[in-house]
Amino acid sequence: MPWPVRRPAAVLSPSHSPLTSDVLHWLLLLLVLVSGWLWIQRERLRRAWMWRGLRDVQSVLQTLAEPVIVMRSHTIVSVNKAALDAFGYSSRRELEGRPVTVLMQRHDAALHGSYVRRYETTGEKRIIGKPRVVTGRRRDGSEVALMLSVSACATPGEYIGILYRQQEAEARKAAEAEPL
């Protein structure tokens, strides 16, 4: 017959007392609830800061003198007053939510989707970060010569286009070339 093993009281499992077990379960539940509440509060604060930052950026974009167009998935998300003026529109509602191709000549509009797909699949930057001269289409169908600079945003599929009327772009280049 084996000798009985006597364990010290400190080694006994917490289940030896129903009171100790209940207290531990309640403490664990309280810890989970407090952790969840803290996580929710952190997320609320993070989202509030994110929206505040977004409002600040929107405010800056709306007050720029240069036409600015924000595009997501080929759709105009935001335009500023200067863009409305450049393309002959009177209200942001006329452009926001429409395909960005409404501002392009037919030839460019037909190729635009393939340009975006190529960049998104290969990462090859043919237009991103490289200003170029484009011909835009105003609301009345007339053409407007513009210098376009496109930047990719941190959000996948979102791009910002900053436009300059070609005369303004040429004047800026000339001013930059002159020595001070």
N, C-alpha and C positions, 0 to 999 in steps of 0.2 A: 504494500500500500504506500503510494507516494505521500510525502510530507505535505501538509497544507501550506500554501504560500500566503504569507500575510503581507499585505501591501500597506504602506503608510497612507494616512488619510489624504495627503496632498496628491497622491497618484490616482486616487479614485476618480472615476469619470463624473462629469457634472450631472449625469442622469441619476445619480444616487439619491438626489433630493428633488421632488417635484417642484418645490418652490424655486430652487436655483435654476432649473430648466425653464420654467415659465418666465423668470426675470430675464434670462439670456435671450429667449425668443422675443420678448417685448423690446429689449434693447436693440436687437438686430432689426426688428421691424421699424423702430424709431430711426435707426441709422439709415435704413433704405429710404424712408420717407423724407428725412432731412436732405439726404443726397439728391433725391429727385427734385425737391423744391429748390435747392441751390442751383441745380442744372437748368431748371426752367427759368429762374431769375437771370442767370448768366446769358441764356439764349435771348431773352427779352431785351436785355441791355445791349447785346451784340447787334440784334436787329435794329434797335433804335439808333445806334451809332451808324449802322450801315445806311439806313434811310436818311439820316441827317447828312451824311457824306454825299449821298446821291442827290439830295436837294441842293447841296452846295455846288456840285458839279453842274447840275442842270441850270442853276442860276448863272454860273460863269458862261456856259455855252449860249444861253439865251441873250446875254449882253455883248457877246463878241461882235465886232464889226464885220468879220468875215463870215460868209455863208457856211454853216455847219449842218451836216446831215448824219444822223446815227441810223445804221441799218442793222437789222437782225434777221437772219434767214431770208435775205432778199427783200425784206419788208422795211419800209421807213418807220422807225420807232419815234424819232424826234427830229424836228427842224427848228432852226432859230429864225428870227425876223429877217435877218440878212439873206437867208436862203429863200424865204418867201419872196422877198423883193427881187432877188436875182432871177427867179424863175417865173415871176409874174403871178404869184398866188397871194390871196388876201388873208387866208386863215390856215392855221396849222392843221385843222380838221380835214382840209382838202388834200393834204399829203400824207399825214400820219396814218399808217395801216395799209397804204397802197404799195405796190411793188416799186422798188427804186428805179426800175427801168422806165417808168413814166417820165423821168427826167433825162432820158438818153435818146440819141438818134436811133433809128431802127436797127442799123448795122451793129452798133455797140450793145443795144438791148438784147439782140439775138445771141451774142457771144458772152454776155455777162455771166450767165449761169455756169458755163463751162470754165470761165476764169476763176470763179469762186470755188467750184468743186475741185479744180486742180490745186489751188492753194490749200484747201482744207485736207486733201488726201496726201499731197506730197510735201507740203510745207515750203515749197519753192516760192520765193517772194519776187514776183515779176512786177507787181504794182505797189504792194505794201511798202510804205516808206520811200517811195520814189516818185516825186512830183512829175506830172506829165500834163500836156495840153490835151483837153477834151472839148468836144462840142456838145453842149447841153441843149435840151429841148424845153423851151418855155411853155407856159400854159396855152398860149395862143398858137403854138406850133413853130414859132420862129426859133432861130438858132442863137445861141450865146456861147462865145468862146471863153473857156475857163481853164485855169490851172488847177488840177486836182491832186490832193495829197491824201492818201488813205492810210489809216492806222488800224491795226487789229487790236481789239480790246482784250482784257483778261477773260471775259466771258466768251466761251467758244461760239463762233458764228456771228459775233457782233463786231461791227466795224464803224469807224468814224471817218467821214470824208470832210475835209476842209477844202473849200473852193476859193479861188481868187479870180476876179475878172482878169482876162489875159492882159489888158492894158495895165492894171494895177500890179500884176505879177512882173511885167517887164519893167515898170517904174521901180519896183522894189529891187530887182536885180541890178538895175543901173545905179541906184542909190548905194547898194552894198559894194559895188565895184569902185565907186569914187573914194579916193583917199580922204581921210578926215582932216 
